[in-house]
Amino acid sequence: MAKRRPKRSDVRNIVVVSDLHVGCRLGLIHPDGAELDDGGVYKPSRFQLKLWDIWQDFWCSWVPQVTHGEPFTVVCNGDCIDGVHHGSTTQWSQNLEDQGRQAIKILKPIVELCEGRYYHVRGTEAHVGRSGVEEERVARAVGAIPNEVGQHARWDLWIRMADGNLCHFLHHVGTTSSSAHEASAINAELAAMITDSGRWADEPPLVVCRSHRHRCFEVRGPAAHGCMTCFVTGCWQGKTPFAWKVAGARVTTPQIGGSLIRVGGEEIHTRHYVKSLGRSQVV
């Protein structure tokens, strides 16, 4: 029996962002600030205004440049809000309605920018609620494309790009406390995808995208139709009190940014926009 040919796709560019953590005083917020449920207003800090400038540079300068002005699809790969988690006190509001409304305000222009080619993946329950309920509310409100069962924020996402290239998106990935082993969990994730695909005679993805770690890193290896790639996206959140005590994270600077998957020329490749917010001030 002849193998079925993959469906034709015209998707040549996918822009990925994740870990916005809207609602955190170290996360994204519109420069106008956020209206609170009781009528008050939270105004962004200098740090958050700087973060917003990077967000604007990413969408207004970097994305048009690396997509060569072509249409693009956007994937928000989880944790669009911060939620109320781990006994933390860094939220500007612990009312999830406040956080969700601000996330919608930030994401709606992005959905318009990509002309509705927008997908949303569910992140960590500690941030976005049991079963990702708060992320589903945001994704539905901004018009994310639903999956086959009607979920606007899904657990994972398969996209076939132009020339038949298959990509897989999911929020979580293993972490490490050692910079020397930063590639280990990413390589293991890629190997797991290959193994499971082989076990069930499924097509393996050529690109695997993960998030969650707030550190951008990539592993590539040769394959029959080019290089197989697994990468982790950057984030849009500064260093929280939790990060200051975690091994590895406590001595690193936040990696702010997003990523691009592009079919161009003869292959599929990735590019990453990553900014460091620098160390603490020297005195």
C-alpha positions in Angstrom: 0.0 0.0 0.0 1.4 3.4 -1.0 2.0 5.8 1.8 -0.4 8.8 2.0 1.2 12.1 1.1 1.0 14.8 3.8 -1.5 17.5 3.2 -0.2 20.5 1.4 0.5 23.5 3.6 1.4 27.1 2.9 2.7 27.8 6.4 6.3 29.1 6.0 6.8 31.1 9.2 5.8 30.3 12.8 6.6 32.8 15.5 6.6 31.3 19.1 6.3 33.2 22.4 5.7 31.8 25.8 5.8 32.5 29.5 4.4 36.0 29.5 3.3 35.7 33.1 0.9 38.6 32.9 -0.1 39.5 36.4 3.4 39.3 37.9 5.2 42.5 38.8 8.1 41.1 36.8 6.0 40.1 33.8 4.5 41.7 30.7 2.0 44.6 31.2 0.7 47.2 28.8 2.3 50.6 29.4 -1.1 52.1 30.1 -1.3 49.9 33.2 -4.0 47.6 34.3 -7.5 48.4 35.6 -8.3 46.4 38.7 -11.6 44.8 39.7 -12.2 47.3 42.5 -11.7 50.3 40.3 -8.0 50.9 41.0 -5.2 51.0 38.5 -1.8 49.3 38.6 1.0 51.2 36.8 4.0 49.4 35.4 7.4 49.7 36.9 10.5 50.9 35.1 11.5 47.3 34.7 8.1 46.5 33.1 8.4 49.5 30.7 11.8 48.2 29.6 10.3 44.7 29.1 7.5 46.3 27.0 10.0 48.1 24.8 11.7 44.7 24.1 8.2 43.2 23.3 7.6 46.0 20.8 11.0 45.6 19.2 10.4 41.9 18.8 7.1 42.3 17.0 7.7 45.5 15.2 11.3 45.1 14.1 12.6 41.5 14.4 9.6 39.5 13.3 9.1 41.5 10.0 12.8 41.2 9.3 13.2 37.4 9.8 9.9 36.5 8.1 10.9 38.8 5.2 7.5 40.4 5.4 5.7 37.2 4.6 2.6 36.0 6.5 3.2 34.1 9.7 1.5 32.0 12.2 1.8 32.7 16.0 2.0 30.1 18.8 1.7 31.1 22.4 3.3 28.1 24.1 1.8 28.4 27.6 1.8 30.4 30.8 0.2 33.6 29.5 -0.8 34.7 33.0 1.1 34.3 36.3 -1.8 33.1 38.4 -1.5 32.7 42.2 1.2 30.1 42.8 3.6 28.6 45.4 2.6 31.2 48.1 4.1 34.0 46.0 3.4 37.7 46.6 4.8 39.1 43.4 1.4 39.5 41.6 0.1 43.1 41.0 -3.3 41.4 41.4 -4.2 38.0 42.7 -7.6 38.3 41.0 -7.4 36.1 38.0 -10.0 38.2 36.2 -7.6 41.2 36.4 -4.7 39.1 35.0 -6.8 37.6 32.2 -8.2 40.9 31.1 -4.6 42.3 30.8 -3.4 39.2 28.9 -6.2 39.7 26.4 -5.3 43.3 26.0 -1.7 42.3 25.2 -2.5 39.3 22.9 -5.3 40.7 20.8 -3.0 43.0 18.7 -0.8 40.0 18.1 -3.7 38.0 16.8 -4.6 40.9 14.5 -0.9 41.1 13.4 -0.9 37.5 12.3 -4.3 37.9 10.7 -5.9 35.3 13.0 -3.3 32.5 12.4 -3.0 32.1 16.2 -2.7 29.0 18.3 -2.5 28.7 22.1 -1.0 25.9 24.2 -1.8 25.3 27.8 1.0 25.8 30.4 1.5 25.0 34.0 -1.5 24.5 36.2 0.1 26.4 39.1 0.0 29.5 36.8 -3.0 29.0 34.6 -5.4 27.0 36.8 -6.6 23.4 36.9 -6.6 21.9 33.5 -5.5 25.3 32.1 -8.9 26.8 32.7 -7.6 30.4 32.8 -5.5 30.0 29.7 -8.6 28.6 27.9 -10.5 31.7 28.8 -7.8 34.0 27.5 -7.3 31.9 24.3 -11.1 31.9 23.6 -11.4 35.6 24.1 -8.6 36.5 21.7 -9.8 34.1 19.0 -7.3 31.3 19.1 -7.9 28.6 16.6 -9.6 25.7 18.4 -8.6 22.0 18.1 -10.9 19.1 17.0 -12.8 19.1 20.4 -13.2 22.8 20.6 -10.4 23.7 23.0 -9.0 27.1 22.2 -6.0 26.4 24.4 -4.8 22.9 23.8 -2.3 20.6 25.5 -0.1 20.2 22.5 -0.1 21.3 18.9 1.0 19.6 15.6 1.5 21.9 12.6 2.6 20.8 9.2 4.5 23.6 7.5 5.3 24.1 3.8 7.2 21.3 2.0 5.6 18.7 4.4 7.7 19.7 7.5 6.0 18.6 10.7 6.4 20.5 14.0 5.3 19.7 17.5 4.6 22.2 20.3 4.1 21.5 24.0 4.8 23.7 27.1 6.7 21.5 29.5 10.3 20.1 29.3 12.8 18.8 31.8 15.0 21.3 33.7 18.5 21.2 35.2 20.4 23.0 37.9 23.6 22.7 35.9 24.6 24.9 32.9 26.9 22.1 31.8 23.9 19.8 31.3 21.5 22.4 29.8 21.2 20.4 26.6 20.5 17.0 28.2 16.7 17.3 28.8 16.2 18.9 25.4 18.1 16.1 23.7 16.1 13.6 25.7 12.9 15.2 24.6 13.9 14.9 21.0 14.9 11.3 21.5 11.6 10.5 23.2 9.7 11.9 20.3 11.7 9.9 17.8 11.3 6.7 19.9 7.5 7.0 20.3 7.0 7.8 16.6 9.0 4.7 15.7 7.1 2.5 18.1 3.8 3.4 16.5 5.0 3.9 12.9 4.1 7.6 13.1 5.9 10.4 11.3 8.4 12.0 13.7 8.4 15.8 13.9 11.3 17.6 12.3 11.1 20.5 14.8 10.1 20.1 18.5 9.3 23.3 20.5 9.2 23.5 24.3 9.1 26.3 26.8 8.7 26.4 30.7 12.4 26.8 31.5 12.7 30.5 30.7 16.0 29.8 29.0 16.5 29.5 25.2 18.5 26.6 24.0 18.6 24.4 21.0 19.8 20.9 20.0 20.1 19.8 16.4 21.1 16.6 14.6 21.2 15.3 11.1 18.2 13.4 9.7 17.1 12.0 6.3 15.3 15.2 5.3 17.5 17.8 7.0 18.3 18.5 10.6 15.9 17.5 13.4 15.7 20.3 16.0 14.4 20.6 19.5 14.5 24.0 21.1 13.2 25.8 24.2 11.9 29.4 24.0 12.9 32.3 26.0 10.4 34.1 28.3 8.9 37.5 29.1 9.4 37.6 32.9 12.2 38.9 35.1 13.8 37.1 37.9 11.3 36.3 40.7 12.1 35.6 44.4 11.6 31.9 43.5 14.4 32.0 40.9 16.8 33.7 43.3 17.0 30.5 45.4 16.9 27.8 42.7 20.2 26.2 41.8 21.4 27.3 38.4 18.7 29.9 38.0 20.0 32.0 40.9 23.2 32.9 39.1 21.8 33.4 35.6 20.2 36.4 34.0 16.7 36.1 32.5 16.6 35.3 28.8 13.8 37.4 27.2 12.5 36.8 23.8 10.8 34.5 21.3 11.6 32.2 18.4 11.0 31.6 14.7 10.6 28.4 12.7 10.9 29.1 9.0 10.8 27.1 5.8 13.1 28.9 3.4 15.5 27.9 0.7 16.0 24.2 0.8 15.4 23.5 4.5 13.5 24.3 7.7 15.5 26.3 10.2 15.1 28.2 13.5 16.1 31.6 14.7 15.9 33.0 18.2 15.5 36.6 19.6 17.1 36.6 23.0 17.8 39.6 25.2 19.6 39.7 28.6 18.4 42.2 31.1 21.8 42.2 32.7 23.2 41.7 36.2 22.4 43.7 39.3 24.1 47.1 39.6 27.7 47.1 40.7 28.2 49.3 43.8 
